[in-house]
Amino acid sequence: MSQAKLRREADRRNYVLSTNGAMQAIQESNLRRTRQLLSPFLDLEEYKNRFEMRLLSTHLERADAAPTFNHPCEVNQAVFSPDGNTVVTGGADGRVRFWDMRTNTHRELPAHQGRIGDLALSGDGRLLFTAGYDGFVRLWHAGELKQLWERQVDGPVPCVAVTQDGGLLAWDSPSKICVIPVDADTSQPSRPHVCIPAHRRGATDLSFSRDGSMLASTGMDYNFHVWRVHRSDQHVSLEWLRTQTHTAPLMAVAFSADGKHVAAGGWHYQTMVWAIPTWELVSTMHEHGHSSTSLCFAPDDRTLLSSSRRGDVIAWDIVSSEVRDRIPGHERAINAIDVSPDAELVVTSSRDRTAKRWPLDLRQRKRSSAHLRTQIAFVDDGKKLVVGGGVFTPRSVSQQTRYGGSIYDLSSGHRQALLTPDFNVRSIAVSPTRNPLSKKGAVVAIGGALALHQAESGASAVRSQVRFWCSTTSRELKHSVDPHLVGLVDYLAFSPDGEALVISTASRQLVVWDLVQGRPRWQIDLEADISSLAIKPDGEELWVGVWEANNPTGGWYGAEIRHFSMHQGGEIRPRLEPHKEAVTSIAFTRDETRFATASMDNTVKIWDLETKQEPAQINAHERPMSVAFSNDGQTLVSCGGDGTVKFWETKSAEQLASVPQFPLPVSLAFSEDGDTLAIGRADGSVGVWHVDKARLSWPKNLD
């Protein structure tokens, strides 16, 4: 082998190792490591435009694109003003900075002689409270940057908290927590105040409930305390409610806005949420894989945001324990987080001398207890996504829940149109823009069956259904194929020229419908179940995965792929026997040099289309559900029952990256331009990965 070939092979091996390592680093939110692994390939023509490289680098671009507030020092704290227009940060240089997001300007306040430990704003944004390692707690007029009050304590002050109405101020003095009333008229703390022993090694965080009736603290002594706060006129007292002792120091605490939950996290690599007043542990989160540094509830009271020492932010649902958003964060530990009043932004402060502002997506996705066969297809040059599908393995048609089709605008993630047929949906397909049914745009076909209940006999019958909509106007089109079909419509596929629709049914019927003539081009009844189908890119051949688990007549059984002429309908021999069990997905490269198959036998295979010999076998997933090639054919993507989406190098069949997905991923689709990958999940939701820099998401969930 020549030196050039040896060098290219070495580069390829390094690329495979680097992409796998970069994905692992991204899952660990290690941006620095991700950059190190990807940087040698970002400028190499052979690799820089490959889908997985663009996808991985998008993660870095999301971090780079976040508006950044640069500081000359470590940033210890960052909070939003109550109107959401200003970010207030506190740095290790003792200065407080007010960043106006409308004008991109900032003001500075020299608040302390040393590091700022913590800061807090009153609910109206008028008062600013700061705590410093110089041993002072200070009160400021936030608008005028004028000091109103100060108190010196014995030692550094790492944390401070204030009630929503600004009427109570709490801080940590060595081994004691002090609470003092603040006069509403004079904005001056008054005497007397209360100090109680709390944490032997000092408190790390303090938090009042929104109504000011409870105060919680965490400490280096592994303890988490909650007190009932009693106040009348200018007097305040604390009544102990609860103590939780853990196995490591606790660093953060937060109440939900409704006061029904409190959360704490720290060095034991987990964050816990308790219900109030039962103190039942309702949720535990381990996803950071590192120490928690800061906690904050979103206004919806069920989403908790948590930051970690490895530099990421996770938003998770305390009811379902599901991760709702993940922010790549910083290259060093995050010290503090806060969410904007409208829950659309997050601000983070870090040891890397920056604070950053991030978009936050907390839209609640609709859930279903059913296992869905979520079908997805791009339309309008990848600007929209059609989503539909019904129950994956129903016991009977009449028991299905009716799931229609939806058209989503990918720029916003919002549903643009709801296509609601009055039957049980099983499959969808999207035609090319040029087609005989609509001059205004692509056509969306939705297939399934209508369960007919006969009142007299009590029996149920099934009537096949295929209906059509224009993707541009969302209006239903008048074109019927139903009388020619028998049984539940399982799969649909448009020919590349848009003039034919392939239909398969659960009754083993295969029909190629001529959309120009309005009649079957040909149809055939197979002796086995149809498990998948695909049309070659040139539109000449239809490939059908068939499966017979047990033939009682003693005839053929097993798994095959059969080929038919799209025009004449004759079968093209020989048949292909690629797997031991049902073929769940078939995909072709655009240049028709290779094809891939996935099977319930837990394998994925990549074939040479011309020879169909010696396929590269991949033990990819438990029950692989779908495969798709990137537009350049260099990457194969697969998903399956192990809950992952995996990227494979087509030529070598080596794994490039693996991404966990929840809920279970069941279908895949690339956009026409190759810049977007959509993932249909078993609960009916869809994840979308963009590599277009103008539309970054990792992944973006459609509502």
Residue, then its C-alpha position, 0 to 999 in steps of 0.5 A: m500500500s502506498q504512503a498516500k493510501l496509508r495516510r488516508e486510512a490513518d486519517r479515516r481511523n482517527y476520524v472514526l475514533s474522534t467522532n465517537g469521542a466527541m459524541q461522548a464528550i458532548q454527552e458529558s458537556n465537555l466542550r473543550r474536549t469536543r473542540q480538541l477532537l473535532s478541530p483536526f477535521l473541521d477544515l479537511e474537505e473530505y470530512k468537514n461536510r459530512f452530516e455527522m461532522r456538521l451535526l457534532s460541530t453544531h453543538l459547538e456552534r450553539a455554545d459559541a452563538a449564545p450571547t456572552f457577557n465577558h468579564p475579567c474574572e470568574v463570574n460567581q452569580a447571575v440573575f435576571s431582573p424581574d422585567g427580564n430585560t437586564v442580567v445582573t452578574g457578580g464577579a470575583d473582582g468584587r464588582v456587580r455588572f448590570w447588562d441591558m439586553r436591549t441596548n447591549t450596554h452595561r453599568e458597573l458597581p464596585a460593591h466589595q473589596g473581594r470576591i462577591g459570594d452572592l447577590a439577590l434582587s427584590g421582587d420589584g427589582r428596586l433593591l439589590f442585596t450583595a454578600g462578599y468575601d470581605g465580610f460585608v452584607r450590603l443593600w443597594h438601590a439598583g437603579e441609582l447604584k447607591q448604597l443604603w445599608e451594610r453590615q459586617v460579620d465575622g468572616p466571608v459571606p458566601c450566600v444571601a437570600v431575600t423574600q419576593d416582597g423584599g421584606l426579609l433578608a437572610w445571609d450566612s455568617p460562620s456557622k450561623i444563618c441570620v434573618i433580618p426584617v427590611d422596612a418597606d418604607t425606608s428600605q432599611p433592615s431593622r432590629p431585632h434580627v435572629c441568628i441560629p446555628a445551622h451548618r458546622r462548616g458553613a452554609t453553601d446556599l439559601s432560598f426563601s419560598r416565594d411567599g416568604s413562609m419557609l427558608a431552606s439552606t444547604g451546607m458543607d456538613y452534608n445537611f439540608h435544613v428547612w425552617r418555618v418563618h414567622r414574622s409580625d411587624q418588625h419581628v421574625s423567628l424561625e421554627w425548625l421543620r426538616t433536616q435531611t443528611h446526605t453522603a456528601p456536601l450539598m451546594a444548592v437549594a431551591f423552592s418551586a414558586d407554588g411552595k409545594h416542592v423543594a430541591a437540593g443537590g451537591w457533590h453526591y452527583q444527584t439532585m433530589v426533589w421533595a414534596i411539601p409538607t409530606w417530605e416524600l422524595v418525588s424525583t431524583m436526577h443523575e443525568h449530570g454525572h457530576s456535582s450540582t452547583s446551582l438550582c432554579f425552578a421554572p415558572d411552571d413549577r414542574t421544571l427544575l433547572s440544574s447546573s454542574r461543575r462540568g459546565d452543562v445545564i439540564a432542565w428536567d420534569i420533576v413529575s416524569s423525571e424526563v429531561r426536557d432540554r439540555i444546554p451545552g453551557h461552558e468550558r468550565a464549571i457553572n457557578a449559578i443559573d437563573v431563568s427569565p420570568d417568561a421561561e424563554l431564557v436561561v442565564t449562566s455564570s461560570r469560572d471561564r470568566t463569562a456569563k451566557r444567555w441561552p434560549l430555553d424550550l420547555r414546551q410540554r410534548k403530548r404524551s400517550s401510553a400507546h406505543l406509536r408507529t410515528q411516521i415522518a416525512f419532509v415537505d417544501d424543501g425541508k422547511k416543513l415536516v409531516v408527522g403522523g401514525g397510529v398504534f404500532t401493534p394494535r390488537s384490533v383496529s377498533q381499539q386504536t386511538r385515532y392519531g392524525g397527521s400534522i404539518y410543522d413549520l421547522s423554523s418555529g417548531h409550531r404546528q401549522a396544520l392538523l390533518t384529522p381524518d375520521f379513521n385510525v391512522r397507520s401510515i403517511a407519505v409525501s409526494p414530490t412537489r410536481n404531482p398530478l393531484s395538486k398544482k399548489g404543492a406536494v401531496v400528503a397521503i394518510g392511510g389507515a382503516l375505519a372500524l365499522h360497528q354493526a349494531e345488529s350483530g355487534a361485529s366490527a368490520v374494517r374499511s381501508q382508507v387513504r386520503f390526500w391533502c395539499s401540503t401548502t393549503s392543508r386542504e383535503l383533495k378529492h381522490s379515492v382509492d378505497p374501493h380497491l383496498v382490503g384491510l388496514v393500510d400499513y405502508l405508503a410510498f410515492s414514486p419519485d416522479g409523483e405519478a404513482l402511490v404504493i400501498s400495502t395492507a395488513s391483508r397482505q395486499l400490495v397495490v401500485w396506484d396510478l395517480v394520473q389514471g386514477r386506477p391500479r397500475w397493478q396489484i398482487d396478493l402476497e402469501a406473507d406479511i409485508s414488513s417494509l417497502a422502498i422504491k429505488p431512487d430511479g423509480e424503476e423498482l419496488w422493494v418489499g420486505v416480506w415475513e412469514a413467521n409460521n406457515p401452517t400449510g408447510g410452505w415457505y416461511g422466513a424473511e425475504i426482500r422481493h423486487f417488483s417492476m414499478h410499471q409492469g408489476g412483474e417480480i424480478r428474481p432472484r429474491l434476497e434473503p438478507h435476515k433471519e427475521a422481519v426486515t423493518s426498514i430498507a434504504f438506498t443511497r442516492d447514487e444507487t451504489r448501496f442499500a441498507t436493511a434493518s431487521m428484528d434479528n438485531t442486525v443492520k446490513i449494508w449491501d453493494l447494490e450491484t452485486k448484493q454479495e457479502p454485506a457488512q453486518i452491524n450488530a447495531h441495536e436491539r430490534p432496529m426500527s429504521v435506517a436512512f442514508s445521508n444525502d452524500g451516502q457516506t453515513l448511515v443512521s439507524c435507530g432501535g429498541d435500545g433507545t439510541v440513534k447511531f451513525w455509521e461510516t457506510k464504507s467501513a460499517e464502523q460506528l461514528a457516534s451514538v446518541p441516546q434518545f427518549p422515548l424510543p426512536v422508531s423512524l428516521a428521515f433526512s430533508e431534501d437538502g440533507d441539513t436536517l435529520a428528524i427522529g420519530r419517537a414511540d410516544g408520537s413526539v419528534g426530535v429534529w437535528h439541524v446542521d444549518k447554523a441559522r437554526l441550531s438545536w440539539p435536538k429541537n422537540l416539536d410541540 
